[in-house]
Amino acid sequence: MLFRYKKSFEKIAMGLLSFMPKERELKKLQQTMHIYEENPDWQLFLWKTDDDFVGLLGVEVGDDFFTLHHVSVNPSHRGEGVGQAMIEKIQQIMQDKEMRTTDETAAFIQKCLEKKAQI
């Protein structure tokens, strides 16, 4: 299930976000978290299984599109379809908005689309 970020999730969100290659340094991680906390167009979501938060999505919302800036899944839960489920859920939440990617998230989205096409 996808949950909208709130301040009480900060440590969990920072831990999940740190799995992104460009977010490993603490200073960069803090700057990114600040953007999500201060800018209403930047929205952070966490994916929770039965017991734990295991995934994170970060999007920037425009008028008729949203840009996927961050996708992260705890390494111990990779390969279980968590990323795919998060993408499908955020598309439902954003309804008719076009999903855009960044250089960092494009390969993951392409992989999700290929897996979905095989099913």
N, CA, C and O atoms as CSV, one atom per row, in Angstrom:
chain,resi,resn,atom,element,x,y,z
A,1,MET,N,N,0.844,-1.174,0.000
A,1,MET,CA,C,0.000,0.000,0.000
A,1,MET,C,C,0.893,1.242,0.000
A,1,MET,O,O,1.920,1.273,0.677
A,2,LEU,N,N,0.504,2.248,-0.749
A,2,LEU,CA,C,1.282,3.476,-0.884
A,2,LEU,C,C,0.793,4.525,0.107
A,2,LEU,O,O,-0.401,4.822,0.167
A,3,PHE,N,N,1.716,5.083,0.881
A,3,PHE,CA,C,1.410,6.112,1.866
A,3,PHE,C,C,2.112,7.408,1.494
A,3,PHE,O,O,3.269,7.394,1.073
A,4,ARG,N,N,1.425,8.513,1.645
A,4,ARG,CA,C,2.024,9.830,1.429
A,4,ARG,C,C,2.991,10.115,2.572
A,4,ARG,O,O,2.691,9.837,3.733
A,5,TYR,N,N,4.140,10.665,2.240
A,5,TYR,CA,C,5.179,10.978,3.223
A,5,TYR,C,C,4.668,11.958,4.274
A,5,TYR,O,O,3.944,12.905,3.966
A,6,LYS,N,N,5.059,11.713,5.511
A,6,LYS,CA,C,4.877,12.690,6.579
A,6,LYS,C,C,6.150,12.679,7.420
A,6,LYS,O,O,6.935,11.732,7.363
A,7,LYS,N,N,6.343,13.722,8.186
A,7,LYS,CA,C,7.596,13.937,8.914
A,7,LYS,C,C,7.978,12.745,9.798
A,7,LYS,O,O,9.165,12.469,9.971
A,8,SER,N,N,7.008,12.046,10.352
A,8,SER,CA,C,7.322,10.900,11.212
A,8,SER,C,C,7.965,9.746,10.432
A,8,SER,O,O,8.526,8.835,11.041
A,9,PHE,N,N,7.891,9.772,9.093
A,9,PHE,CA,C,8.520,8.757,8.247
A,9,PHE,C,C,9.917,9.171,7.783
A,9,PHE,O,O,10.526,8.473,6.971
A,10,GLU,N,N,10.433,10.291,8.284
A,10,GLU,CA,C,11.665,10.866,7.741
A,10,GLU,C,C,12.843,9.893,7.719
A,10,GLU,O,O,13.496,9.755,6.685
A,11,LYS,N,N,13.129,9.222,8.820
A,11,LYS,CA,C,14.289,8.322,8.860
A,11,LYS,C,C,14.118,7.152,7.899
A,11,LYS,O,O,15.067,6.748,7.227
A,12,ILE,N,N,12.916,6.614,7.837
A,12,ILE,CA,C,12.635,5.506,6.913
A,12,ILE,C,C,12.816,5.982,5.480
A,12,ILE,O,O,13.446,5.302,4.668
A,13,ALA,N,N,12.259,7.158,5.168
A,13,ALA,CA,C,12.352,7.702,3.808
A,13,ALA,C,C,13.805,7.962,3.430
A,13,ALA,O,O,14.220,7.657,2.311
A,14,MET,N,N,14.576,8.519,4.349
A,14,MET,CA,C,15.986,8.786,4.051
A,14,MET,C,C,16.749,7.479,3.824
A,14,MET,O,O,17.614,7.406,2.951
A,15,GLY,N,N,16.433,6.462,4.600
A,15,GLY,CA,C,17.086,5.170,4.410
A,15,GLY,C,C,16.788,4.580,3.045
A,15,GLY,O,O,17.694,4.098,2.367
A,16,LEU,N,N,15.522,4.613,2.634
A,16,LEU,CA,C,15.144,4.089,1.322
A,16,LEU,C,C,15.705,4.944,0.193
A,16,LEU,O,O,16.158,4.416,-0.822
A,17,LEU,N,N,15.677,6.245,0.364
A,17,LEU,CA,C,16.190,7.151,-0.655
A,17,LEU,C,C,17.700,6.977,-0.847
A,17,LEU,O,O,18.224,7.190,-1.940
A,18,SER,N,N,18.383,6.592,0.218
A,18,SER,CA,C,19.846,6.434,0.133
A,18,SER,C,C,20.255,5.279,-0.780
A,18,SER,O,O,21.430,5.167,-1.131
A,19,PHE,N,N,19.312,4.416,-1.172
A,19,PHE,CA,C,19.627,3.347,-2.126
A,19,PHE,C,C,19.749,3.873,-3.552
A,19,PHE,O,O,20.256,3.174,-4.429
A,20,MET,N,N,19.285,5.108,-3.790
A,20,MET,CA,C,19.433,5.729,-5.110
A,20,MET,C,C,20.906,6.141,-5.272
A,20,MET,O,O,21.475,6.742,-4.361
A,21,PRO,N,N,21.521,5.831,-6.401
A,21,PRO,CA,C,22.958,6.115,-6.569
A,21,PRO,C,C,23.379,7.559,-6.286
A,21,PRO,O,O,24.435,7.784,-5.695
A,22,LYS,N,N,22.581,8.529,-6.692
A,22,LYS,CA,C,22.970,9.931,-6.509
A,22,LYS,C,C,22.578,10.492,-5.148
A,22,LYS,O,O,22.809,11.670,-4.876
A,23,GLU,N,N,21.990,9.668,-4.296
A,23,GLU,CA,C,21.516,10.139,-2.992
A,23,GLU,C,C,22.300,9.538,-1.826
A,23,GLU,O,O,21.844,9.596,-0.684
A,24,ARG,N,N,23.438,8.978,-2.090
A,24,ARG,CA,C,24.185,8.273,-1.037
A,24,ARG,C,C,24.857,9.200,-0.037
A,24,ARG,O,O,24.986,8.855,1.138
A,25,GLU,N,N,25.285,10.370,-0.487
A,25,GLU,CA,C,25.941,11.319,0.426
A,25,GLU,C,C,24.891,11.985,1.311
A,25,GLU,O,O,23.826,12.380,0.836
A,26,LEU,N,N,25.200,12.104,2.601
A,26,LEU,CA,C,24.244,12.643,3.569
A,26,LEU,C,C,23.778,14.051,3.199
A,26,LEU,O,O,22.589,14.355,3.299
A,27,LYS,N,N,24.703,14.908,2.775
A,27,LYS,CA,C,24.332,16.293,2.450
A,27,LYS,C,C,23.338,16.328,1.281
A,27,LYS,O,O,22.356,17.068,1.325
A,28,LYS,N,N,23.589,15.536,0.248
A,28,LYS,CA,C,22.695,15.483,-0.917
A,28,LYS,C,C,21.338,14.908,-0.499
A,28,LYS,O,O,20.292,15.391,-0.933
A,29,LEU,N,N,21.366,13.894,0.330
A,29,LEU,CA,C,20.144,13.270,0.834
A,29,LEU,C,C,19.305,14.278,1.618
A,29,LEU,O,O,18.087,14.338,1.444
A,30,GLN,N,N,19.934,15.053,2.459
A,30,GLN,CA,C,19.232,16.075,3.242
A,30,GLN,C,C,18.636,17.149,2.336
A,30,GLN,O,O,17.524,17.616,2.578
A,31,GLN,N,N,19.372,17.543,1.292
A,31,GLN,CA,C,18.863,18.545,0.346
A,31,GLN,C,C,17.626,18.012,-0.381
A,31,GLN,O,O,16.648,18.737,-0.562
A,32,THR,N,N,17.674,16.757,-0.792
A,32,THR,CA,C,16.541,16.149,-1.484
A,32,THR,C,C,15.322,16.077,-0.569
A,32,THR,O,O,14.210,16.403,-0.986
A,33,MET,N,N,15.525,15.657,0.664
A,33,MET,CA,C,14.417,15.587,1.622
A,33,MET,C,C,13.813,16.976,1.850
A,33,MET,O,O,12.597,17.115,1.985
A,34,HIS,N,N,14.662,17.991,1.891
A,34,HIS,CA,C,14.191,19.364,2.078
A,34,HIS,C,C,13.270,19.776,0.922
A,34,HIS,O,O,12.246,20.422,1.145
A,35,ILE,N,N,13.630,19.405,-0.296
A,35,ILE,CA,C,12.792,19.726,-1.462
A,35,ILE,C,C,11.410,19.098,-1.301
A,35,ILE,O,O,10.393,19.759,-1.510
A,36,TYR,N,N,11.377,17.822,-0.929
A,36,TYR,CA,C,10.090,17.137,-0.769
A,36,TYR,C,C,9.260,17.715,0.377
A,36,TYR,O,O,8.031,17.732,0.308
A,37,GLU,N,N,9.924,18.183,1.422
A,37,GLU,CA,C,9.191,18.728,2.564
A,37,GLU,C,C,8.699,20.149,2.326
A,37,GLU,O,O,7.666,20.538,2.871
A,38,GLU,N,N,9.413,20.929,1.528
A,38,GLU,CA,C,9.091,22.345,1.366
A,38,GLU,C,C,8.304,22.683,0.105
A,38,GLU,O,O,7.581,23.679,0.087
A,39,ASN,N,N,8.424,21.884,-0.944
A,39,ASN,CA,C,7.784,22.211,-2.217
A,39,ASN,C,C,6.539,21.334,-2.407
A,39,ASN,O,O,6.668,20.115,-2.524
A,40,PRO,N,N,5.348,21.922,-2.440
A,40,PRO,CA,C,4.123,21.123,-2.554
A,40,PRO,C,C,4.006,20.358,-3.882
A,40,PRO,O,O,3.252,19.388,-3.957
A,41,ASP,N,N,4.728,20.768,-4.919
A,41,ASP,CA,C,4.691,20.053,-6.193
A,41,ASP,C,C,5.533,18.781,-6.166
A,41,ASP,O,O,5.376,17.918,-7.029
A,42,TRP,N,N,6.423,18.659,-5.186
A,42,TRP,CA,C,7.262,17.471,-5.037
A,42,TRP,C,C,6.636,16.603,-3.949
A,42,TRP,O,O,6.507,17.024,-2.800
A,43,GLN,N,N,6.252,15.392,-4.326
A,43,GLN,CA,C,5.551,14.516,-3.395
A,43,GLN,C,C,6.288,13.188,-3.238
A,43,GLN,O,O,6.736,12.583,-4.212
A,44,LEU,N,N,6.397,12.762,-1.997
A,44,LEU,CA,C,7.098,11.534,-1.665
A,44,LEU,C,C,6.082,10.521,-1.140
A,44,LEU,O,O,5.197,10.865,-0.357
A,45,PHE,N,N,6.220,9.276,-1.578
A,45,PHE,CA,C,5.329,8.196,-1.165
A,45,PHE,C,C,6.161,7.008,-0.709
A,45,PHE,O,O,7.232,6.740,-1.254
A,46,LEU,N,N,5.659,6.299,0.297
A,46,LEU,CA,C,6.333,5.106,0.788
A,46,LEU,C,C,5.413,3.903,0.615
A,46,LEU,O,O,4.202,4.006,0.806
A,47,TRP,N,N,5.995,2.765,0.254
A,47,TRP,CA,C,5.250,1.534,0.053
A,47,TRP,C,C,5.430,0.652,1.272
A,47,TRP,O,O,6.551,0.378,1.701
A,48,LYS,N,N,4.303,0.211,1.826
A,48,LYS,CA,C,4.349,-0.623,3.020
A,48,LYS,C,C,3.771,-2.001,2.723
A,48,LYS,O,O,2.691,-2.127,2.147
A,49,THR,N,N,4.512,-3.035,3.128
A,49,THR,CA,C,3.993,-4.396,3.079
A,49,THR,C,C,3.285,-4.622,4.409
A,49,THR,O,O,2.963,-3.659,5.104
A,50,ASP,N,N,3.044,-5.837,4.764
A,50,ASP,CA,C,2.348,-6.133,6.017
A,50,ASP,C,C,3.038,-5.515,7.236
A,50,ASP,O,O,2.374,-4.983,8.125
A,51,ASP,N,N,4.367,-5.587,7.272
A,51,ASP,CA,C,5.078,-5.136,8.473
A,51,ASP,C,C,5.916,-3.875,8.297
A,51,ASP,O,O,6.015,-3.072,9.225
A,52,ASP,N,N,6.515,-3.688,7.136
A,52,ASP,CA,C,7.530,-2.644,6.987
A,52,ASP,C,C,7.332,-1.799,5.742
A,52,ASP,O,O,6.653,-2.188,4.791
A,53,PHE,N,N,7.953,-0.623,5.786
A,53,PHE,CA,C,8.075,0.192,4.586
A,53,PHE,C,C,9.254,-0.363,3.796
A,53,PHE,O,O,10.363,-0.459,4.321
A,54,VAL,N,N,9.020,-0.728,2.540
A,54,VAL,CA,C,10.074,-1.362,1.744
A,54,VAL,C,C,10.369,-0.636,0.433
A,54,VAL,O,O,11.300,-1.012,-0.279
A,55,GLY,N,N,9.591,0.401,0.104
A,55,GLY,CA,C,9.802,1.111,-1.146
A,55,GLY,C,C,9.463,2.580,-1.023
A,55,GLY,O,O,8.777,3.005,-0.094
A,56,LEU,N,N,9.963,3.351,-1.988
A,56,LEU,CA,C,9.764,4.792,-1.985
A,56,LEU,C,C,9.646,5.294,-3.415
A,56,LEU,O,O,10.350,4.822,-4.307
A,57,LEU,N,N,8.754,6.253,-3.629
A,57,LEU,CA,C,8.592,6.951,-4.913
A,57,LEU,C,C,8.612,8.443,-4.655
A,57,LEU,O,O,8.005,8.921,-3.697
A,58,GLY,N,N,9.301,9.174,-5.497
A,58,GLY,CA,C,9.288,10.627,-5.413
A,58,GLY,C,C,8.894,11.204,-6.755
A,58,GLY,O,O,9.505,10.888,-7.775
A,59,VAL,N,N,7.865,12.057,-6.760
A,59,VAL,CA,C,7.372,12.639,-8.007
A,59,VAL,C,C,7.273,14.156,-7.897
A,59,VAL,O,O,7.100,14.721,-6.818
A,60,GLU,N,N,7.390,14.779,-9.042
A,60,GLU,CA,C,7.134,16.217,-9.170
A,60,GLU,C,C,5.876,16.332,-10.022
A,60,GLU,O,O,5.839,15.824,-11.142
A,61,VAL,N,N,4.851,16.990,-9.503
A,61,VAL,CA,C,3.552,17.041,-10.169
A,61,VAL,C,C,3.387,18.359,-10.916
A,61,VAL,O,O,3.546,19.440,-10.350
A,62,GLY,N,N,3.063,18.240,-12.206
A,62,GLY,CA,C,2.751,19.400,-13.028
A,62,GLY,C,C,1.261,19.415,-13.318
A,62,GLY,O,O,0.506,18.623,-12.754
A,63,ASP,N,N,0.836,20.316,-14.199
A,63,ASP,CA,C,-0.587,20.436,-14.509
A,63,ASP,C,C,-1.162,19.189,-15.166
A,63,ASP,O,O,-2.208,18.695,-14.744
A,64,ASP,N,N,-0.489,18.672,-16.199
A,64,ASP,CA,C,-1.017,17.505,-16.897
A,64,ASP,C,C,0.002,16.368,-16.986
A,64,ASP,O,O,-0.132,15.476,-17.825
A,65,PHE,N,N,1.010,16.400,-16.130
A,65,PHE,CA,C,2.019,15.343,-16.097
A,65,PHE,C,C,2.601,15.255,-14.692
A,65,PHE,O,O,2.403,16.139,-13.859
A,66,PHE,N,N,3.319,14.170,-14.453
A,66,PHE,CA,C,4.132,14.055,-13.248
A,66,PHE,C,C,5.451,13.410,-13.642
A,66,PHE,O,O,5.495,12.526,-14.498
A,67,THR,N,N,6.515,13.859,-13.012
A,67,THR,CA,C,7.849,13.354,-13.308
A,67,THR,C,C,8.308,12.472,-12.156
A,67,THR,O,O,8.314,12.889,-10.998
A,68,LEU,N,N,8.687,11.260,-12.490
A,68,LEU,CA,C,9.175,10.306,-11.507
A,68,LEU,C,C,10.667,10.557,-11.282
A,68,LEU,O,O,11.493,10.235,-12.136
A,69,HIS,N,N,11.003,11.131,-10.131
A,69,HIS,CA,C,12.393,11.459,-9.824
A,69,HIS,C,C,13.113,10.357,-9.048
A,69,HIS,O,O,14.308,10.134,-9.240
A,70,HIS,N,N,12.387,9.677,-8.180
A,70,HIS,CA,C,13.015,8.657,-7.332
A,70,HIS,C,C,12.158,7.406,-7.264
A,70,HIS,O,O,10.945,7.484,-7.071
A,71,VAL,N,N,12.794,6.252,-7.424
A,71,VAL,CA,C,12.177,4.943,-7.220
A,71,VAL,C,C,13.208,4.114,-6.474
A,71,VAL,O,O,14.325,3.917,-6.951
A,72,SER,N,N,12.828,3.638,-5.316
A,72,SER,CA,C,13.772,2.869,-4.515
A,72,SER,C,C,13.047,1.738,-3.801
A,72,SER,O,O,11.959,1.921,-3.255
A,73,VAL,N,N,13.676,0.562,-3.817
A,73,VAL,CA,C,13.136,-0.604,-3.109
A,73,VAL,C,C,14.259,-1.168,-2.247
A,73,VAL,O,O,15.398,-1.294,-2.697
A,74,ASN,N,N,13.928,-1.501,-1.017
A,74,ASN,CA,C,14.887,-2.118,-0.118
A,74,ASN,C,C,15.485,-3.340,-0.823
A,74,ASN,O,O,14.741,-4.164,-1.355
A,75,PRO,N,N,16.823,-3.470,-0.836
A,75,PRO,CA,C,17.452,-4.584,-1.560
A,75,PRO,C,C,16.931,-5.968,-1.178
A,75,PRO,O,O,16.900,-6.863,-2.023
A,76,SER,N,N,16.525,-6.160,0.060
A,76,SER,CA,C,16.025,-7.476,0.461
A,76,SER,C,C,14.636,-7.771,-0.093
A,76,SER,O,O,14.145,-8.891,0.054
A,77,HIS,N,N,13.987,-6.786,-0.732
A,77,HIS,CA,C,12.654,-6.978,-1.307
A,77,HIS,C,C,12.647,-6.796,-2.821
A,77,HIS,O,O,11.583,-6.774,-3.440
A,78,ARG,N,N,13.816,-6.667,-3.413
A,78,ARG,CA,C,13.871,-6.510,-4.871
A,78,ARG,C,C,13.524,-7.819,-5.553
A,78,ARG,O,O,13.779,-8.900,-5.022
A,79,GLY,N,N,12.944,-7.708,-6.726
A,79,GLY,CA,C,12.550,-8.890,-7.477
A,79,GLY,C,C,11.197,-9.443,-7.057
A,79,GLY,O,O,10.768,-10.478,-7.568
A,80,GLU,N,N,10.520,-8.770,-6.135
A,80,GLU,CA,C,9.212,-9.234,-5.650
A,80,GLU,C,C,8.051,-8.473,-6.275
A,80,GLU,O,O,6.896,-8.724,-5.929
A,81,GLY,N,N,8.333,-7.547,-7.190
A,81,GLY,CA,C,7.272,-6.778,-7.835
A,81,GLY,C,C,6.867,-5.516,-7.090
A,81,GLY,O,O,5.864,-4.894,-7.437
A,82,VAL,N,N,7.630,-5.127,-6.072
A,82,VAL,CA,C,7.299,-3.929,-5.290
A,82,VAL,C,C,7.373,-2.682,-6.168
A,82,VAL,O,O,6.467,-1.849,-6.142
A,83,GLY,N,N,8.433,-2.553,-6.934
A,83,GLY,CA,C,8.591,-1.390,-7.807
A,83,GLY,C,C,7.462,-1.283,-8.817
A,83,GLY,O,O,6.901,-0.206,-9.021
A,84,GLN,N,N,7.135,-2.394,-9.442
A,84,GLN,CA,C,6.037,-2.437,-10.418
A,84,GLN,C,C,4.725,-2.022,-9.762
A,84,GLN,O,O,3.959,-1.246,-10.333
A,85,ALA,N,N,4.466,-2.541,-8.555
A,85,ALA,CA,C,3.227,-2.213,-7.846
A,85,ALA,C,C,3.173,-0.726,-7.501
A,85,ALA,O,O,2.118,-0.100,-7.600
A,86,MET,N,N,4.313,-0.164,-7.095
A,86,MET,CA,C,4.345,1.268,-6.766
A,86,MET,C,C,4.046,2.108,-7.998
A,86,MET,O,O,3.296,3.081,-7.919
A,87,ILE,N,N,4.623,1.740,-9.130
A,87,ILE,CA,C,4.404,2.483,-10.378
A,87,ILE,C,C,2.928,2.431,-10.770
A,87,ILE,O,O,2.339,3.450,-11.131
A,88,GLU,N,N,2.337,1.240,-10.697
A,88,GLU,CA,C,0.919,1.109,-11.047
A,88,GLU,C,C,0.045,1.949,-10.122
A,88,GLU,O,O,-0.904,2.587,-10.580
A,89,LYS,N,N,0.351,1.957,-8.839
A,89,LYS,CA,C,-0.445,2.707,-7.868
A,89,LYS,C,C,-0.310,4.213,-8.081
A,89,LYS,O,O,-1.302,4.939,-8.009
A,90,ILE,N,N,0.908,4.687,-8.341
A,90,ILE,CA,C,1.084,6.134,-8.534
A,90,ILE,C,C,0.379,6.572,-9.811
A,90,ILE,O,O,-0.121,7.695,-9.877
A,91,GLN,N,N,0.328,5.713,-10.831
A,91,GLN,CA,C,-0.409,6.049,-12.042
A,91,GLN,C,C,-1.906,6.145,-11.749
A,91,GLN,O,O,-2.591,6.990,-12.325
A,92,GLN,N,N,-2.418,5.301,-10.873
A,92,GLN,CA,C,-3.828,5.395,-10.474
A,92,GLN,C,C,-4.080,6.692,-9.711
A,92,GLN,O,O,-5.081,7.370,-9.942
A,93,ILE,N,N,-3.177,7.029,-8.811
A,93,ILE,CA,C,-3.328,8.251,-8.009
A,93,ILE,C,C,-3.300,9.494,-8.901
A,93,ILE,O,O,-4.085,10.423,-8.712
A,94,MET,N,N,-2.391,9.496,-9.867
A,94,MET,CA,C,-2.224,10.662,-10.745
A,94,MET,C,C,-3.230,10.670,-11.894
A,94,MET,O,O,-3.259,11.616,-12.681
A,95,GLN,N,N,-4.040,9.648,-11.996
A,95,GLN,CA,C,-5.122,9.512,-12.958
A,95,GLN,C,C,-4.696,9.787,-14.387
A,95,GLN,O,O,-3.946,8.995,-14.959
A,96,ASP,N,N,-5.144,10.873,-14.981
A,96,ASP,CA,C,-4.933,11.129,-16.402
A,96,ASP,C,C,-3.635,11.860,-16.715
A,96,ASP,O,O,-3.398,12.231,-17.864
A,97,LYS,N,N,-2.802,12.069,-15.722
A,97,LYS,CA,C,-1.545,12.780,-15.965
A,97,LYS,C,C,-0.540,11.852,-16.657
A,97,LYS,O,O,-0.473,10.660,-16.357
A,98,GLU,N,N,0.229,12.411,-17.576
A,98,GLU,CA,C,1.267,11.656,-18.269
A,98,GLU,C,C,2.452,11.442,-17.318
A,98,GLU,O,O,2.865,12.366,-16.617
A,99,MET,N,N,2.988,10.229,-17.299
A,99,MET,CA,C,4.158,9.959,-16.467
A,99,MET,C,C,5.423,10.226,-17.275
A,99,MET,O,O,5.588,9.719,-18.384
A,100,ARG,N,N,6.301,11.025,-16.704
A,100,ARG,CA,C,7.604,11.300,-17.304
A,100,ARG,C,C,8.678,10.746,-16.375
A,100,ARG,O,O,8.441,10.526,-15.187
A,101,THR,N,N,9.851,10.526,-16.936
A,101,THR,CA,C,10.953,9.993,-16.134
A,101,THR,C,C,12.160,10.911,-16.229
A,101,THR,O,O,12.198,11.835,-17.041
A,102,THR,N,N,13.127,10.643,-15.396
A,102,THR,CA,C,14.415,11.324,-15.460
A,102,THR,C,C,15.432,10.310,-15.992
A,102,THR,O,O,15.101,9.142,-16.197
A,103,ASP,N,N,16.654,10.757,-16.211
A,103,ASP,CA,C,17.699,9.826,-16.642
A,103,ASP,C,C,17.874,8.698,-15.622
A,103,ASP,O,O,18.162,7.559,-15.989
A,104,GLU,N,N,17.699,9.020,-14.353
A,104,GLU,CA,C,17.874,8.027,-13.293
A,104,GLU,C,C,16.752,7.001,-13.235
A,104,GLU,O,O,16.996,5.845,-12.888
A,105,THR,N,N,15.535,7.395,-13.565
A,105,THR,CA,C,14.392,6.489,-13.418
A,105,THR,C,C,13.933,5.844,-14.727
A,105,THR,O,O,13.125,4.916,-14.703
A,106,ALA,N,N,14.432,6.318,-15.859
A,106,ALA,CA,C,13.963,5.833,-17.162
A,106,ALA,C,C,14.211,4.333,-17.353
A,106,ALA,O,O,13.327,3.627,-17.838
A,107,ALA,N,N,15.386,3.836,-16.986
A,107,ALA,CA,C,15.705,2.419,-17.191
A,107,ALA,C,C,14.782,1.524,-16.365
A,107,ALA,O,O,14.347,0.472,-16.834
A,108,PHE,N,N,14.487,1.943,-15.141
A,108,PHE,CA,C,13.606,1.143,-14.302
A,108,PHE,C,C,12.202,1.083,-14.900
A,108,PHE,O,O,11.595,0.014,-14.951
A,109,ILE,N,N,11.696,2.208,-15.343
A,109,ILE,CA,C,10.352,2.247,-15.931
A,109,ILE,C,C,10.303,1.393,-17.197
A,109,ILE,O,O,9.325,0.682,-17.433
A,110,GLN,N,N,11.349,1.463,-18.003
A,110,GLN,CA,C,11.403,0.645,-19.214
A,110,GLN,C,C,11.346,-0.846,-18.854
A,110,GLN,O,O,10.652,-1.626,-19.506
A,111,LYS,N,N,12.079,-1.222,-17.819
A,111,LYS,CA,C,12.094,-2.612,-17.355
A,111,LYS,C,C,10.691,-3.040,-16.890
A,111,LYS,O,O,10.245,-4.148,-17.186
A,112,CYS,N,N,10.008,-2.155,-16.163
A,112,CYS,CA,C,8.643,-2.449,-15.705
A,112,CYS,C,C,7.694,-2.644,-16.880
A,112,CYS,O,O,6.872,-3.559,-16.878
A,113,LEU,N,N,7.813,-1.781,-17.879
A,113,LEU,CA,C,6.939,-1.876,-19.051
A,113,LEU,C,C,7.188,-3.168,-19.824
A,113,LEU,O,O,6.248,-3.786,-20.322
A,114,GLU,N,N,8.460,-3.577,-19.923
A,114,GLU,CA,C,8.796,-4.817,-20.616
A,114,GLU,C,C,8.231,-6.025,-19.873
A,114,GLU,O,O,7.695,-6.942,-20.496
A,115,LYS,N,N,8.349,-6.030,-18.543
A,115,LYS,CA,C,7.807,-7.138,-17.755
A,115,LYS,C,C,6.292,-7.202,-17.887
A,115,LYS,O,O,5.716,-8.283,-18.005
A,116,LYS,N,N,5.652,-6.036,-17.866
A,116,LYS,CA,C,4.191,-5.990,-17.985
A,116,LYS,C,C,3.742,-6.506,-19.345
A,116,LYS,O,O,2.717,-7.181,-19.447
A,117,ALA,N,N,4.507,-6.191,-20.395
A,117,ALA,CA,C,4.166,-6.625,-21.757
A,117,ALA,C,C,4.290,-8.149,-21.888
A,117,ALA,O,O,3.596,-8.757,-22.703
A,118,GLN,N,N,5.161,-8.760,-21.097
A,118,GLN,CA,C,5.356,-10.213,-21.166
A,118,GLN,C,C,4.215,-10.984,-20.512
A,118,GLN,O,O,3.987,-12.156,-20.815
A,119,ILE,N,N,3.514,-10.324,-19.627
A,119,ILE,CA,C,2.433,-11.001,-18.889
A,119,ILE,C,C,1.190,-11.143,-19.734
A,119,ILE,O,O,0.188,-11.687,-19.271
